[in-house]
Amino acid sequence: QLHLQASGPGLLTPSETLSLTCTVSGGSIISSASYWGWIRQPPGKGLEWIGNVYYTGSTYYNPSLGSRATISVDTSKNQFSLRLTSVTAADTAVYYCVPMGDGYNPAWFDPWGQGTLVTVSS
Amino acid sequence: DIQMTQSPSTLSASLGDRVTITCRASQSITTWLAWYQQKPGQAPNLLIYAASTLKNGVPSRFSGSGSGTDFTLTINSLQPDDFATYFCQQYNTYPITFGQGTRLEIK
């Protein structure tokens, strides 16, 4: 059973860079899913897809974030990461790392870990 | 981008009721649609994918239907555990998009 845990600083000031790492356990990042995704949810609001990465490093991003988001993968550590530059208060959210359904691209997301809250405040 | 619109935004119902939540896509997504349930303070949980395929372990009182642009999530005989927020998600094309959510509350 796959388990994903996102980790990183919980508090940032505006203009800083958000860096989160997702550690995958219970399976290999190479073979357990087609793509690995980042999704965020501002407090009390809906879900926004940020982007996906394949174990080869191939990526897809949400155009709404412009060029601020970068997702990378480290197969040796069974991890993938999110970097979001020039954060503002609008980037305050719970950030989830989630595997995408195997065999499809794009696909549904399952299973979801608990997520990590990132707050941007001066 | 494909816009996903759910209705209603809030739904009040009683234990034992049958309820239906609608999700409409701004263009055809064939059956590339998933439904999630989210309880307060928890991460979303996948219920249905491919518009009507129930994830293993999800109670059979949940069902999904639809194709093209119009989809429904039906819950038969509401149980206390079902009062939550429900989201639809299209995965026909990138960027992946979600509906705004439907909050199911106890009447």
gemmi code that builds the backbone of each chain (N, CA, C; Angstrom):
import gemmi

chains = {
    "A": [
        ("GLN", (0.842, -1.181, 0.000), (0.000, 0.000, 0.000), (0.887, 1.243, 0.000)),
        ("LEU", (0.737, 2.055, -1.038), (1.526, 3.270, -1.130), (1.174, 4.243, -0.022)),
        ("HIS", (2.207, 4.888, 0.488), (2.023, 5.967, 1.462), (2.931, 7.113, 1.060)),
        ("LEU", (2.358, 8.319, 0.988), (3.130, 9.489, 0.609), (3.066, 10.517, 1.717)),
        ("GLN", (4.212, 11.103, 2.017), (4.298, 12.102, 3.069), (5.015, 13.333, 2.546)),
        ("ALA", (4.301, 14.451, 2.553), (4.902, 15.715, 2.142), (5.544, 16.393, 3.344)),
        ("SER", (6.673, 17.044, 3.109), (7.356, 17.736, 4.195), (8.030, 18.997, 3.673)),
        ("GLY", (8.199, 19.958, 4.579), (8.836, 21.211, 4.211), (8.438, 22.303, 5.187)),
        ("PRO", (9.006, 23.492, 5.003), (8.693, 24.607, 5.908), (7.213, 24.942, 5.889)),
        ("GLY", (6.671, 25.214, 7.048), (5.252, 25.522, 7.137), (4.937, 26.996, 7.050)),
        ("LEU", (5.967, 27.839, 7.181), (5.745, 29.287, 7.174), (6.763, 29.966, 6.285)),
        ("LEU", (6.279, 30.770, 5.365), (7.132, 31.515, 4.455), (6.703, 32.975, 4.465)),
        ("THR", (7.627, 33.856, 4.110), (7.285, 35.256, 3.915), (7.131, 35.516, 2.421)),
        ("PRO", (6.337, 36.503, 2.055), (6.134, 36.814, 0.637), (7.457, 37.007, -0.098)),
        ("SER", (7.488, 36.518, -1.318), (8.613, 36.557, -2.260), (9.586, 35.402, -2.069)),
        ("GLU", (9.454, 34.636, -0.987), (10.343, 33.489, -0.793), (9.960, 32.348, -1.737)),
        ("THR", (10.788, 31.304, -1.715), (10.546, 30.122, -2.538), (10.068, 28.970, -1.652)),
        ("LEU", (8.954, 28.387, -2.040), (8.393, 27.226, -1.343), (9.092, 25.981, -1.869)),
        ("SER", (9.580, 25.155, -0.951), (10.213, 23.892, -1.337), (9.629, 22.772, -0.495)),
        ("LEU", (9.004, 21.829, -1.166), (8.412, 20.672, -0.497), (8.964, 19.386, -1.103)),
        ("THR", (9.088, 18.389, -0.242), (9.534, 17.072, -0.695), (8.481, 16.046, -0.324)),
        ("CYS", (8.236, 15.127, -1.217), (7.303, 14.040, -0.980), (8.078, 12.726, -0.946)),
        ("THR", (7.983, 12.027, 0.172), (8.648, 10.734, 0.313), (7.640, 9.624, 0.091)),
        ("VAL", (7.969, 8.730, -0.817), (7.096, 7.614, -1.173), (7.553, 6.357, -0.445)),
        ("SER", (6.632, 5.694, 0.223), (6.939, 4.417, 0.867), (5.894, 3.390, 0.459)),
        ("GLY", (6.233, 2.130, 0.633), (5.310, 1.073, 0.260), (5.334, 0.740, -1.217)),
        ("GLY", (6.265, 1.324, -1.951), (6.368, 1.048, -3.370), (7.451, 1.893, -3.996)),
        ("SER", (7.810, 1.570, -5.224), (8.866, 2.296, -5.924), (8.296, 3.436, -6.750)),
        ("ILE", (8.991, 4.558, -6.714), (8.552, 5.705, -7.498), (8.698, 5.419, -8.988)),
        ("ILE", (9.480, 4.403, -9.322), (9.692, 4.046, -10.726), (8.524, 3.239, -11.271)),
        ("SER", (7.909, 2.392, -10.433), (6.942, 1.440, -10.965), (5.546, 1.501, -10.364)),
        ("SER", (5.348, 2.267, -9.314), (4.069, 2.199, -8.595), (2.990, 3.130, -9.116)),
        ("ALA", (3.322, 4.026, -9.997), (2.319, 4.938, -10.554), (2.827, 5.447, -11.892)),
        ("SER", (1.930, 5.957, -12.700), (2.357, 6.530, -13.974), (3.018, 7.875, -13.719)),
        ("TYR", (2.351, 8.746, -13.031), (2.891, 10.047, -12.703), (2.632, 10.341, -11.226)),
        ("TRP", (3.370, 11.279, -10.705), (3.259, 11.708, -9.318), (2.905, 13.184, -9.304)),
        ("GLY", (1.869, 13.533, -8.541), (1.336, 14.877, -8.647), (1.390, 15.690, -7.367)),
        ("TRP", (1.325, 16.992, -7.558), (1.138, 17.952, -6.466), (-0.191, 18.667, -6.682)),
        ("ILE", (-0.974, 18.729, -5.627), (-2.283, 19.379, -5.639), (-2.357, 20.223, -4.373)),
        ("ARG", (-2.980, 21.382, -4.467), (-3.090, 22.213, -3.276), (-4.528, 22.636, -3.018)),
        ("GLN", (-4.785, 23.030, -1.779), (-6.126, 23.420, -1.368), (-6.028, 24.558, -0.368)),
        ("PRO", (-6.339, 25.782, -0.799), (-6.383, 26.899, 0.155), (-7.406, 26.619, 1.235)),
        ("PRO", (-7.202, 27.149, 2.426), (-8.139, 26.895, 3.525), (-9.571, 27.207, 3.150)),
        ("GLY", (-10.442, 26.244, 3.325), (-11.861, 26.427, 3.062), (-12.241, 26.489, 1.600)),
        ("LYS", (-11.295, 26.176, 0.697), (-11.579, 26.293, -0.736), (-11.397, 24.952, -1.444)),
        ("GLY", (-11.424, 25.006, -2.770), (-11.364, 23.795, -3.565), (-9.949, 23.353, -3.887)),
        ("LEU", (-9.850, 22.365, -4.758), (-8.581, 21.732, -5.113), (-8.023, 22.318, -6.402)),
        ("GLU", (-6.710, 22.537, -6.400), (-6.034, 23.040, -7.599), (-4.850, 22.133, -7.917)),
        ("TRP", (-4.873, 21.580, -9.127), (-3.759, 20.772, -9.581), (-2.578, 21.675, -9.911)),
        ("ILE", (-1.391, 21.314, -9.409), (-0.184, 22.101, -9.650), (0.626, 21.502, -10.792)),
        ("GLY", (0.875, 20.214, -10.738), (1.670, 19.578, -11.779), (1.966, 18.133, -11.459)),
        ("ASN", (2.509, 17.431, -12.453), (2.853, 16.013, -12.343), (4.278, 15.788, -12.810)),
        ("VAL", (4.899, 14.726, -12.289), (6.222, 14.325, -12.752), (6.253, 12.806, -12.932)),
        ("TYR", (6.956, 12.356, -13.964), (7.197, 10.935, -14.198), (8.567, 10.613, -13.629)),
        ("TYR", (8.854, 9.337, -13.406), (10.140, 8.988, -12.796), (11.320, 9.362, -13.693)),
        ("THR", (11.048, 9.553, -14.978), (12.108, 9.960, -15.914), (12.407, 11.447, -15.821)),
        ("GLY", (11.522, 12.189, -15.127), (11.685, 13.632, -15.037), (10.728, 14.408, -15.926)),
        ("SER", (9.987, 13.718, -16.752), (8.993, 14.367, -17.606), (7.919, 15.020, -16.740)),
        ("THR", (7.523, 16.227, -17.105), (6.596, 16.977, -16.267), (5.455, 17.604, -17.050)),
        ("TYR", (4.376, 17.880, -16.326), (3.249, 18.686, -16.785), (2.970, 19.697, -15.681)),
        ("TYR", (2.608, 20.927, -16.076), (2.327, 21.978, -15.109), (1.009, 22.670, -15.425)),
        ("ASN", (0.414, 23.232, -14.374), (-0.767, 24.047, -14.557), (-0.338, 25.419, -15.074)),
        ("PRO", (-0.825, 25.822, -16.232), (-0.418, 27.128, -16.799), (-0.758, 28.304, -15.893)),
        ("SER", (-1.730, 28.109, -14.986), (-2.139, 29.208, -14.106), (-0.998, 29.660, -13.194)),
        ("LEU", (-0.008, 28.810, -13.001), (1.127, 29.156, -12.144), (2.273, 29.765, -12.932)),
        ("GLY", (2.083, 29.954, -14.226), (3.147, 30.521, -15.044), (4.372, 29.637, -14.995)),
        ("SER", (5.511, 30.250, -14.772), (6.766, 29.493, -14.696), (7.256, 29.371, -13.258)),
        ("ARG", (6.388, 29.606, -12.294), (6.808, 29.609, -10.894), (7.042, 28.210, -10.328)),
        ("ALA", (6.379, 27.207, -10.898), (6.456, 25.858, -10.335), (7.467, 24.995, -11.074)),
        ("THR", (8.230, 24.239, -10.289), (9.145, 23.243, -10.839), (9.008, 21.973, -10.008)),
        ("ILE", (8.782, 20.857, -10.689), (8.679, 19.565, -10.008), (9.811, 18.685, -10.504)),
        ("SER", (10.493, 18.052, -9.549), (11.613, 17.182, -9.891), (11.482, 15.857, -9.152)),
        ("VAL", (12.270, 14.876, -9.574), (12.193, 13.552, -8.974), (13.595, 13.048, -8.654)),
        ("ASP", (13.706, 12.325, -7.538), (14.966, 11.687, -7.146), (14.670, 10.209, -6.900)),
        ("THR", (14.910, 9.404, -7.910), (14.568, 7.985, -7.805), (15.421, 7.272, -6.763)),
        ("SER", (16.639, 7.749, -6.519), (17.511, 7.094, -5.538), (16.969, 7.232, -4.118)),
        ("LYS", (16.211, 8.281, -3.890), (15.622, 8.511, -2.566), (14.126, 8.197, -2.535)),
        ("ASN", (13.578, 7.783, -3.669), (12.134, 7.534, -3.775), (11.333, 8.776, -3.374)),
        ("GLN", (11.771, 9.909, -3.895), (11.144, 11.181, -3.560), (10.898, 12.007, -4.806)),
        ("PHE", (9.926, 12.909, -4.695), (9.778, 13.950, -5.699), (9.494, 15.254, -4.972)),
        ("SER", (9.775, 16.356, -5.648), (9.779, 17.644, -4.965), (9.052, 18.712, -5.765)),
        ("LEU", (8.601, 19.721, -5.034), (7.946, 20.890, -5.624), (8.702, 22.127, -5.203)),
        ("ARG", (8.938, 22.999, -6.153), (9.539, 24.292, -5.885), (8.624, 25.337, -6.501)),
        ("LEU", (8.209, 26.311, -5.684), (7.321, 27.377, -6.155), (7.945, 28.709, -5.763)),
        ("THR", (8.297, 29.484, -6.753), (9.008, 30.733, -6.489), (8.048, 31.906, -6.258)),
        ("SER", (8.599, 32.965, -5.665), (7.886, 34.240, -5.496), (6.507, 34.052, -4.893)),
        ("VAL", (6.442, 33.393, -3.752), (5.144, 33.102, -3.149), (4.481, 34.368, -2.612)),
        ("THR", (3.155, 34.330, -2.607), (2.343, 35.385, -2.002), (1.329, 34.716, -1.075)),
        ("ALA", (0.514, 35.546, -0.437), (-0.503, 35.006, 0.469), (-1.454, 34.056, -0.269)),
        ("ALA", (-1.630, 34.265, -1.557), (-2.512, 33.412, -2.355), (-1.988, 31.986, -2.483)),
        ("ASP", (-0.732, 31.772, -2.137), (-0.159, 30.427, -2.189), (-0.331, 29.674, -0.874)),
        ("THR", (-0.946, 30.319, 0.115), (-1.246, 29.647, 1.378), (-2.249, 28.523, 1.125)),
        ("ALA", (-1.873, 27.316, 1.508), (-2.711, 26.154, 1.197), (-2.160, 24.909, 1.877)),
        ("VAL", (-2.984, 23.872, 1.902), (-2.491, 22.537, 2.204), (-2.003, 21.947, 0.887)),
        ("TYR", (-0.796, 21.480, 0.886), (-0.194, 20.907, -0.315), (-0.169, 19.376, -0.169)),
        ("TYR", (-0.738, 18.716, -1.165), (-0.796, 17.259, -1.177), (0.106, 16.718, -2.285)),
        ("CYS", (0.798, 15.628, -1.971), (1.477, 14.890, -3.024), (0.730, 13.567, -3.181)),
        ("VAL", (0.424, 13.221, -4.421), (-0.485, 12.113, -4.688), (-0.058, 11.384, -5.960)),
        ("PRO", (-0.094, 10.065, -5.958), (0.188, 9.346, -7.191), (-1.021, 9.363, -8.126)),
        ("MET", (-0.738, 9.387, -9.412), (-1.791, 9.349, -10.404), (-2.073, 7.901, -10.771)),
        ("GLY", (-3.280, 7.606, -11.153), (-3.690, 6.256, -11.505), (-2.775, 5.631, -12.534)),
        ("ASP", (-2.349, 4.415, -12.269), (-1.377, 3.763, -13.119), (-1.955, 3.416, -14.486)),
        ("GLY", (-1.154, 3.637, -15.511), (-1.561, 3.239, -16.850), (-2.290, 4.305, -17.630)),
        ("TYR", (-2.556, 5.430, -17.012), (-3.274, 6.502, -17.686), (-2.522, 7.821, -17.490)),
        ("ASN", (-2.608, 8.688, -18.480), (-2.003, 10.007, -18.379), (-2.786, 11.001, -19.206)),
        ("PRO", (-3.510, 11.928, -18.569), (-3.662, 12.046, -17.118), (-4.634, 11.019, -16.541)),
        ("ALA", (-4.803, 11.089, -15.237), (-5.642, 10.100, -14.561), (-6.172, 10.668, -13.252)),
        ("TRP", (-6.864, 9.846, -12.497), (-7.327, 10.203, -11.165), (-6.136, 10.140, -10.202)),
        ("PHE", (-6.362, 10.590, -8.971), (-5.307, 10.599, -7.957), (-5.706, 9.713, -6.777)),
        ("ASP", (-4.790, 8.814, -6.415), (-5.081, 7.887, -5.326), (-3.845, 7.061, -5.010)),
        ("PRO", (-3.519, 6.880, -3.701), (-4.172, 7.418, -2.503), (-3.591, 8.770, -2.097)),
        ("TRP", (-4.371, 9.508, -1.311), (-3.935, 10.820, -0.835), (-3.324, 10.688, 0.553)),
        ("GLY", (-2.199, 11.391, 0.761), (-1.611, 11.495, 2.089), (-2.266, 12.652, 2.822)),
        ("GLN", (-1.769, 12.931, 4.003), (-2.434, 13.939, 4.841), (-2.166, 15.367, 4.383)),
        ("GLY", (-1.154, 15.621, 3.583), (-0.863, 16.970, 3.133), (-0.095, 17.772, 4.175)),
        ("THR", (0.456, 18.877, 3.713), (1.192, 19.757, 4.614), (0.746, 21.195, 4.393)),
        ("LEU", (0.464, 21.893, 5.487), (-0.004, 23.275, 5.396), (1.182, 24.215, 5.245)),
        ("VAL", (1.105, 25.051, 4.223), (2.097, 26.095, 4.013), (1.396, 27.438, 4.117)),
        ("THR", (1.879, 28.272, 5.009), (1.311, 29.597, 5.215), (2.307, 30.645, 4.749)),
        ("VAL", (1.825, 31.587, 3.947), (2.664, 32.695, 3.496), (2.160, 33.960, 4.169)),
        ("SER", (3.010, 34.529, 4.993), (2.602, 35.709, 5.752), (3.824, 36.534, 6.109)),
        ("SER", (3.627, 37.843, 6.100), (4.717, 38.736, 6.491), (4.710, 38.965, 8.002)),
    ],
    "B": [
        ("ASP", (-8.647, 25.620, -20.940), (-8.852, 24.720, -19.819), (-10.311, 24.257, -19.782)),
        ("ILE", (-10.523, 23.029, -19.318), (-11.877, 22.516, -19.161), (-12.393, 22.935, -17.788)),
        ("GLN", (-13.521, 23.648, -17.798), (-14.124, 24.089, -16.541), (-15.106, 23.031, -16.058)),
        ("MET", (-15.042, 22.735, -14.761), (-15.925, 21.755, -14.146), (-16.843, 22.484, -13.175)),
        ("THR", (-18.135, 22.351, -13.359), (-19.106, 23.061, -12.540), (-19.986, 22.054, -11.816)),
        ("GLN", (-19.974, 22.116, -10.502), (-20.794, 21.217, -9.700), (-22.045, 21.935, -9.214)),
        ("SER", (-23.117, 21.162, -9.063), (-24.329, 21.688, -8.457), (-25.037, 20.583, -7.680)),
        ("PRO", (-25.648, 20.951, -6.544), (-25.582, 22.292, -5.957), (-24.261, 22.493, -5.227)),
        ("SER", (-24.035, 23.697, -4.716), (-22.846, 23.943, -3.916), (-22.999, 23.348, -2.527)),
        ("THR", (-24.223, 23.414, -2.023), (-24.561, 22.822, -0.727), (-25.850, 22.042, -0.871)),
        ("LEU", (-25.884, 20.892, -0.208), (-27.050, 20.024, -0.281), (-27.387, 19.568, 1.135)),
        ("SER", (-28.622, 19.788, 1.546), (-29.084, 19.342, 2.861), (-29.948, 18.102, 2.689)),
        ("ALA", (-29.634, 17.076, 3.457), (-30.376, 15.829, 3.340), (-30.419, 15.114, 4.687)),
        ("SER", (-31.269, 14.130, 4.768), (-31.460, 13.377, 6.013), (-30.904, 11.970, 5.869)),
        ("LEU", (-30.639, 11.349, 7.011), (-30.200, 9.955, 6.997), (-31.217, 9.103, 6.244)),
        ("GLY", (-30.711, 8.228, 5.398), (-31.574, 7.357, 4.626), (-32.004, 7.920, 3.283)),
        ("ASP", (-31.769, 9.212, 3.047), (-32.155, 9.829, 1.778), (-31.270, 9.333, 0.637)),
        ("ARG", (-31.773, 9.520, -0.562), (-31.002, 9.318, -1.791), (-30.707, 10.699, -2.351)),
        ("VAL", (-29.427, 10.972, -2.610), (-29.052, 12.297, -3.113), (-28.246, 12.165, -4.398)),
        ("THR", (-28.319, 13.226, -5.191), (-27.580, 13.260, -6.462), (-26.836, 14.579, -6.572)),
        ("ILE", (-25.562, 14.488, -6.905), (-24.712, 15.649, -7.146), (-24.340, 15.642, -8.620)),
        ("THR", (-24.402, 16.812, -9.229), (-24.138, 16.935, -10.663), (-22.818, 17.636, -10.920)),
        ("CYS", (-22.128, 17.181, -11.935), (-20.875, 17.801, -12.388), (-20.968, 17.980, -13.900)),
        ("ARG", (-20.751, 19.197, -14.359), (-20.831, 19.485, -15.788), (-19.487, 20.001, -16.286)),
        ("ALA", (-19.021, 19.438, -17.385), (-17.770, 19.867, -18.009), (-18.049, 20.866, -19.124)),
        ("SER", (-17.135, 21.805, -19.325), (-17.324, 22.837, -20.346), (-17.132, 22.299, -21.762)),
        ("GLN", (-16.587, 21.101, -21.890), (-16.512, 20.400, -23.170), (-16.477, 18.909, -22.880)),
        ("SER", (-16.652, 18.123, -23.914), (-16.734, 16.684, -23.707), (-15.445, 16.116, -23.104)),
        ("ILE", (-15.625, 15.282, -22.079), (-14.493, 14.575, -21.480), (-14.730, 13.067, -21.549)),
        ("THR", (-15.588, 12.630, -22.449), (-16.036, 11.234, -22.575), (-16.381, 10.714, -21.182)),
        ("THR", (-15.610, 9.764, -20.632), (-15.876, 9.287, -19.268), (-14.659, 9.450, -18.379)),
        ("TRP", (-13.813, 10.407, -18.727), (-12.594, 10.634, -17.944), (-12.887, 11.531, -16.744)),
        ("LEU", (-13.625, 10.977, -15.792), (-14.060, 11.735, -14.631), (-13.922, 10.918, -13.364)),
        ("ALA", (-13.474, 11.599, -12.298), (-13.355, 10.976, -10.985), (-14.144, 11.776, -9.966)),
        ("TRP", (-14.549, 11.083, -8.912), (-15.249, 11.703, -7.778), (-14.461, 11.416, -6.504)),
        ("TYR", (-14.391, 12.430, -5.634), (-13.698, 12.311, -4.356), (-14.616, 12.760, -3.228)),
        ("GLN", (-14.387, 12.190, -2.058), (-15.055, 12.602, -0.836), (-13.998, 13.197, 0.087)),
        ("GLN", (-14.323, 14.333, 0.719), (-13.397, 14.925, 1.675), (-14.142, 15.294, 2.958)),
        ("LYS", (-13.663, 14.766, 4.063), (-14.218, 15.115, 5.359), (-13.376, 16.211, 5.984)),
        ("PRO", (-13.965, 17.002, 6.885), (-13.230, 18.126, 7.479), (-11.913, 17.680, 8.096)),
        ("GLY", (-10.847, 18.414, 7.760), (-9.541, 18.128, 8.321), (-8.832, 16.936, 7.731)),
        ("GLN", (-9.435, 16.324, 6.718), (-8.831, 15.148, 6.093), (-8.536, 15.410, 4.624)),
        ("ALA", (-7.686, 14.557, 4.066), (-7.406, 14.625, 2.634), (-8.575, 14.036, 1.854)),
        ("PRO", (-8.706, 14.409, 0.598), (-9.735, 13.777, -0.242), (-9.483, 12.277, -0.371)),
        ("ASN", (-10.552, 11.565, -0.674), (-10.477, 10.121, -0.849), (-11.204, 9.763, -2.145)),
        ("LEU", (-10.537, 9.020, -3.005), (-11.132, 8.636, -4.287), (-12.308, 7.702, -4.062)),
        ("LEU", (-13.440, 8.012, -4.718), (-14.611, 7.145, -4.667), (-14.814, 6.409, -5.990)),
        ("ILE", (-14.756, 7.164, -7.079), (-15.133, 6.654, -8.401), (-14.168, 7.202, -9.433)),
        ("TYR", (-13.820, 6.388, -10.419), (-13.047, 6.852, -11.570), (-13.698, 6.299, -12.837)),
        ("ALA", (-13.276, 6.822, -13.948), (-13.893, 6.463, -15.228), (-15.402, 6.635, -15.183)),
        ("ALA", (-15.825, 7.674, -14.487), (-17.213, 8.115, -14.367), (-18.107, 7.176, -13.563)),
        ("SER", (-17.860, 5.872, -13.620), (-18.793, 4.944, -12.982), (-18.126, 3.759, -12.291)),
        ("THR", (-16.809, 3.681, -12.303), (-16.103, 2.551, -11.685), (-15.821, 2.856, -10.221)),
        ("LEU", (-16.383, 2.038, -9.354), (-16.215, 2.232, -7.918), (-14.841, 1.729, -7.493)),
        ("LYS", (-14.119, 2.541, -6.754), (-12.845, 2.092, -6.204), (-13.105, 0.932, -5.232)),
        ("ASN", (-12.194, -0.042, -5.212), (-12.315, -1.157, -4.286), (-12.485, -0.670, -2.850)),
        ("GLY", (-13.488, -1.221, -2.168), (-13.700, -0.866, -0.782), (-14.714, 0.240, -0.562)),
        ("VAL", (-15.084, 0.947, -1.616), (-16.086, 2.015, -1.476), (-17.477, 1.367, -1.421)),
        ("PRO", (-18.308, 1.770, -0.469), (-19.636, 1.144, -0.338), (-20.471, 1.237, -1.607)),
        ("SER", (-21.251, 0.235, -1.845), (-22.034, 0.165, -3.082), (-23.190, 1.157, -3.119)),
        ("ARG", (-23.465, 1.850, -2.017), (-24.501, 2.888, -2.060), (-24.035, 4.100, -2.899)),
        ("PHE", (-22.740, 4.166, -3.185), (-22.214, 5.214, -4.066), (-22.242, 4.710, -5.515)),
        ("SER", (-22.678, 5.569, -6.424), (-22.622, 5.214, -7.828), (-22.407, 6.471, -8.664)),
        ("GLY", (-21.807, 6.286, -9.814), (-21.563, 7.391, -10.724), (-22.062, 7.063, -12.107)),
        ("SER", (-22.474, 8.092, -12.823), (-22.942, 7.876, -14.190), (-22.651, 9.115, -15.019)),
        ("GLY", (-22.839, 8.962, -16.319), (-22.685, 10.081, -17.224), (-21.573, 9.877, -18.235)),
        ("SER", (-21.605, 10.711, -19.255), (-20.557, 10.727, -20.267), (-20.683, 12.024, -21.041)),
        ("GLY", (-19.607, 12.393, -21.723), (-19.642, 13.640, -22.469), (-19.395, 14.831, -21.561)),
        ("THR", (-20.449, 15.568, -21.253), (-20.305, 16.756, -20.409), (-21.072, 16.694, -19.098)),
        ("ASP", (-21.988, 15.754, -18.951), (-22.852, 15.723, -17.771), (-22.694, 14.429, -16.990)),
        ("PHE", (-22.441, 14.599, -15.683), (-22.147, 13.472, -14.817), (-22.892, 13.610, -13.499)),
        ("THR", (-23.172, 12.481, -12.879), (-23.813, 12.508, -11.580), (-23.150, 11.528, -10.624)),
        ("LEU", (-23.148, 11.932, -9.370), (-22.766, 11.057, -8.259), (-24.023, 10.864, -7.423)),
        ("THR", (-24.405, 9.623, -7.232), (-25.600, 9.310, -6.448), (-25.197, 8.541, -5.207)),
        ("ILE", (-25.783, 8.920, -4.093), (-25.576, 8.190, -2.842), (-26.945, 7.708, -2.376)),
        ("ASN", (-27.103, 6.405, -2.283), (-28.353, 5.827, -1.812), (-28.295, 5.608, -0.309)),
        ("SER", (-29.427, 5.835, 0.348), (-29.547, 5.567, 1.770), (-28.387, 6.192, 2.564)),
        ("LEU", (-28.410, 7.520, 2.657), (-27.341, 8.260, 3.316), (-27.050, 7.737, 4.718)),
        ("GLN", (-25.753, 7.573, 4.971), (-25.276, 7.164, 6.287), (-24.555, 8.339, 6.955)),
        ("PRO", (-24.407, 8.313, 8.271), (-23.754, 9.438, 8.970), (-22.366, 9.755, 8.405)),
        ("ASP", (-21.657, 8.739, 7.958), (-20.304, 8.918, 7.456), (-20.253, 9.623, 6.103)),
        ("ASP", (-21.405, 9.773, 5.445), (-21.435, 10.332, 4.089), (-21.487, 11.849, 4.067)),
        ("PHE", (-21.740, 12.467, 5.208), (-21.847, 13.926, 5.229), (-20.437, 14.497, 5.160)),
        ("ALA", (-20.153, 15.107, 4.019), (-18.801, 15.519, 3.661), (-18.898, 16.416, 2.439)),
        ("THR", (-17.756, 16.796, 1.902), (-17.707, 17.561, 0.662), (-17.244, 16.643, -0.463)),
        ("TYR", (-17.863, 16.796, -1.621), (-17.575, 15.945, -2.771), (-17.051, 16.806, -3.925)),
        ("PHE", (-16.002, 16.312, -4.567), (-15.388, 16.999, -5.704), (-15.365, 16.087, -6.919)),
        ("CYS", (-15.584, 16.669, -8.086), (-15.339, 15.929, -9.317), (-14.027, 16.433, -9.935)),
        ("GLN", (-13.431, 15.619, -10.762), (-12.159, 15.951, -11.408), (-12.156, 15.381, -12.814)),
        ("GLN", (-11.775, 16.205, -13.795), (-11.639, 15.684, -15.151), (-10.182, 15.357, -15.428)),
        ("TYR", (-9.957, 14.268, -16.109), (-8.602, 13.913, -16.533), (-8.589, 13.567, -18.018)),
        ("ASN", (-9.449, 14.249, -18.766), (-9.455, 14.078, -20.216), (-8.205, 14.704, -20.831)),
        ("THR", (-7.871, 15.911, -20.385), (-6.716, 16.625, -20.905), (-6.087, 17.458, -19.800)),
        ("TYR", (-4.816, 17.804, -20.040), (-4.160, 18.765, -19.172), (-4.575, 20.180, -19.581)),
        ("PRO", (-4.694, 21.125, -18.613), (-4.486, 20.928, -17.182), (-5.662, 20.195, -16.522)),
        ("ILE", (-5.329, 19.334, -15.583), (-6.336, 18.647, -14.793), (-7.110, 19.688, -13.988)),
        ("THR", (-8.428, 19.553, -13.952), (-9.244, 20.524, -13.241), (-10.283, 19.826, -12.375)),
        ("PHE", (-10.658, 20.519, -11.306), (-11.621, 20.022, -10.335), (-12.866, 20.902, -10.320)),
        ("GLY", (-13.982, 20.314, -9.936), (-15.149, 21.101, -9.621), (-14.928, 21.832, -8.300)),
        ("GLN", (-15.801, 22.793, -8.016), (-15.612, 23.633, -6.835), (-16.052, 22.947, -5.547)),
        ("GLY", (-16.709, 21.821, -5.668), (-17.121, 21.061, -4.495), (-18.597, 21.211, -4.168)),
        ("THR", (-19.159, 20.156, -3.600), (-20.534, 20.151, -3.093), (-20.493, 19.692, -1.654)),
        ("ARG", (-20.966, 20.544, -0.774), (-20.993, 20.204, 0.640), (-22.328, 19.538, 0.965)),
        ("LEU", (-22.273, 18.323, 1.449), (-23.471, 17.572, 1.830), (-23.619, 17.667, 3.341)),
        ("GLU", (-24.707, 18.297, 3.777), (-24.892, 18.510, 5.203), (-26.183, 17.858, 5.693)),
        ("ILE", (-26.219, 17.645, 6.975), (-27.386, 17.009, 7.576), (-28.511, 18.023, 7.706)),
        ("LYS", (-29.702, 17.621, 7.263), (-30.867, 18.504, 7.365), (-31.360, 18.531, 8.813)),
    ],
}
model = gemmi.Model(1)
for chain_id, residues in chains.items():
    chain = gemmi.Chain(chain_id)
    for i, (resn, *xyz) in enumerate(residues, 1):
        res = gemmi.Residue()
        res.name, res.seqid = resn, gemmi.SeqId(i, " ")
        for name, pos in zip(("N", "CA", "C"), xyz):
            atom = gemmi.Atom()
            atom.name, atom.element = name, gemmi.Element(name[0])
            atom.pos, atom.b_iso = gemmi.Position(*pos), 0.0
            res.add_atom(atom)
        chain.add_residue(res)
    model.add_chain(chain)
structure = gemmi.Structure()
structure.add_model(model)
structure.setup_entities()
